[in-house]
Amino acid sequence: MGWFPMEMGAAGSTGALLKGDGYTPSHDGSLVYIHVDAIDPTLELIDGNGGKTLMPRMSIGQHGFIAHFEDTEGNRVALHESPAEAPGVC
């Protein structure tokens, strides 16, 4: 089980990731987007820890950037980076 950290009164999401009988990893179900400060360093961490980049960082125009990866259990997950947080963007 993995937990998303929580700070009372702060912005953000909290929750947990579970692995158990009856759960089947997939690329076919819901696609969860996780907001990160910078996609490329995040993908490097994912790739270096047993995950796999499926779609590298790409622009979605004024809404920033996205990327997809496969986690270590075989689930497809997505990342989002805001345009103001993108390297080289003011």
C-alpha positions as CSV (number, residue, x, y, z in Angstrom):
1,M,0.0,0.0,0.0
2,G,1.2,3.5,-0.8
3,W,-0.2,6.7,0.7
4,F,-0.4,10.2,-0.8
5,P,0.7,12.6,1.9
6,M,-1.8,15.0,3.4
7,E,-1.4,18.3,5.1
8,M,-4.4,19.7,6.9
9,G,-5.6,23.0,5.3
10,A,-3.2,22.7,2.3
11,A,-4.2,22.2,-1.3
12,G,-3.9,18.9,-3.0
13,S,-5.3,15.4,-3.0
14,T,-4.8,12.5,-0.6
15,G,-5.4,8.8,-1.0
16,A,-3.8,5.4,-1.2
17,L,-2.7,2.9,-3.8
18,L,-3.6,-0.7,-3.1
19,K,-2.7,-4.0,-4.5
20,G,-4.8,-7.0,-3.7
21,D,-6.7,-10.1,-4.9
22,G,-9.3,-9.2,-7.5
23,Y,-7.5,-6.1,-8.8
24,T,-6.1,-6.6,-12.3
25,P,-3.5,-4.1,-13.6
26,S,-4.6,-2.6,-17.0
27,H,-4.1,-0.1,-19.7
28,D,-7.8,-0.3,-20.5
29,G,-9.5,1.3,-17.4
30,S,-9.7,4.8,-16.1
31,L,-6.8,7.1,-16.7
32,V,-5.7,8.9,-13.6
33,Y,-3.7,12.1,-14.0
34,I,-1.3,13.1,-11.3
35,H,-0.1,16.8,-11.3
36,V,3.7,17.2,-11.0
37,D,6.0,20.2,-11.0
38,A,8.0,18.8,-13.9
39,I,7.3,15.8,-16.1
40,D,10.7,14.9,-17.4
41,P,12.5,14.4,-14.1
42,T,9.4,12.5,-12.8
43,L,9.6,10.1,-15.8
44,E,13.3,9.6,-15.1
45,L,12.4,8.5,-11.6
46,I,9.6,6.3,-12.8
47,D,11.8,4.7,-15.5
48,G,14.7,4.2,-13.0
49,N,12.4,2.4,-10.5
50,G,10.8,-0.2,-12.7
51,G,8.1,1.8,-14.5
52,K,8.1,2.6,-18.2
53,T,7.3,5.7,-20.2
54,L,4.5,5.1,-22.7
55,M,4.1,8.6,-24.1
56,P,6.8,11.2,-23.4
57,R,6.0,14.8,-22.4
58,M,3.8,16.6,-25.0
59,S,2.2,20.0,-25.1
60,I,-1.5,20.4,-24.7
61,G,-1.3,24.1,-25.6
62,Q,-2.4,26.6,-23.0
63,H,-3.2,23.8,-20.5
64,G,0.4,22.7,-20.1
65,F,1.9,19.3,-20.8
66,I,1.0,15.6,-20.3
67,A,2.8,12.2,-20.4
68,H,1.7,8.6,-19.9
69,F,3.6,5.9,-18.1
70,E,3.2,2.3,-17.0
71,D,3.6,1.7,-13.3
72,T,5.4,-1.3,-11.8
73,E,2.2,-3.3,-11.6
74,G,1.2,-2.7,-15.3
75,N,-1.3,0.2,-14.9
76,R,-1.4,3.1,-17.3
77,V,-1.1,6.4,-15.4
78,A,-0.8,10.0,-16.7
79,L,1.1,13.1,-15.6
80,H,0.2,16.7,-16.0
81,E,2.5,19.8,-15.8
82,S,1.0,23.3,-15.7
83,P,2.3,25.7,-18.3
84,A,3.6,28.2,-15.6
85,E,5.7,25.4,-14.1
86,A,7.2,24.2,-17.4
87,P,10.9,24.6,-17.7
88,G,11.8,27.7,-19.8
89,V,8.2,29.1,-19.6
90,C,7.4,32.4,-17.8
